[in-house]
Amino acid sequence: MADINVGLDLEKVTTEIEKLVQNLQELDGQRSQLAQQIQQLQGVGMYLRGKQPEAEIEDKDKQTPEQEE
């Protein structure tokens, strides 16, 4: 049977856990930034839609998908 060095194995596992936790924290930070950017852009989009003249909005609603390309 193979010898098991519990102390060394535990140290390796703990180190790997710390790396993964750090990686998760970085990814979570990036996710939060992306979510914030999406919300900001959605707000800008709503603002700009509100600034469109009414006739321009009606014209876009009447277009078929083939006309938009």
Secondary structure as a PSIPRED ss2 file (coil, helix, strand):
# PSIPRED VFORMAT (PSIPRED V4.0)

   1 M C   1.000  0.000  0.000
   2 A C   1.000  0.000  0.000
   3 D C   1.000  0.000  0.000
   4 I C   1.000  0.000  0.000
   5 N C   1.000  0.000  0.000
   6 V H   0.000  1.000  0.000
   7 G H   0.000  1.000  0.000
   8 L H   0.000  1.000  0.000
   9 D H   0.000  1.000  0.000
  10 L H   0.000  1.000  0.000
  11 E H   0.000  1.000  0.000
  12 K H   0.000  1.000  0.000
  13 V H   0.000  1.000  0.000
  14 T H   0.000  1.000  0.000
  15 T H   0.000  1.000  0.000
  16 E H   0.000  1.000  0.000
  17 I H   0.000  1.000  0.000
  18 E H   0.000  1.000  0.000
  19 K H   0.000  1.000  0.000
  20 L H   0.000  1.000  0.000
  21 V H   0.000  1.000  0.000
  22 Q H   0.000  1.000  0.000
  23 N H   0.000  1.000  0.000
  24 L H   0.000  1.000  0.000
  25 Q H   0.000  1.000  0.000
  26 E H   0.000  1.000  0.000
  27 L H   0.000  1.000  0.000
  28 D H   0.000  1.000  0.000
  29 G H   0.000  1.000  0.000
  30 Q H   0.000  1.000  0.000
  31 R H   0.000  1.000  0.000
  32 S H   0.000  1.000  0.000
  33 Q H   0.000  1.000  0.000
  34 L H   0.000  1.000  0.000
  35 A H   0.000  1.000  0.000
  36 Q H   0.000  1.000  0.000
  37 Q H   0.000  1.000  0.000
  38 I H   0.000  1.000  0.000
  39 Q H   0.000  1.000  0.000
  40 Q H   0.000  1.000  0.000
  41 L H   0.000  1.000  0.000
  42 Q H   0.000  1.000  0.000
  43 G H   0.000  1.000  0.000
  44 V H   0.000  1.000  0.000
  45 G H   0.000  1.000  0.000
  46 M H   0.000  1.000  0.000
  47 Y H   0.000  1.000  0.000
  48 L H   0.000  1.000  0.000
  49 R H   0.000  1.000  0.000
  50 G H   0.000  1.000  0.000
  51 K H   0.000  1.000  0.000
  52 Q C   1.000  0.000  0.000
  53 P C   1.000  0.000  0.000
  54 E H   0.000  1.000  0.000
  55 A H   0.000  1.000  0.000
  56 E H   0.000  1.000  0.000
  57 I H   0.000  1.000  0.000
  58 E H   0.000  1.000  0.000
  59 D H   0.000  1.000  0.000
  60 K H   0.000  1.000  0.000
  61 D H   0.000  1.000  0.000
  62 K H   0.000  1.000  0.000
  63 Q C   1.000  0.000  0.000
  64 T C   1.000  0.000  0.000
  65 P H   0.000  1.000  0.000
  66 E H   0.000  1.000  0.000
  67 Q H   0.000  1.000  0.000
  68 E H   0.000  1.000  0.000
  69 E C   1.000  0.000  0.000
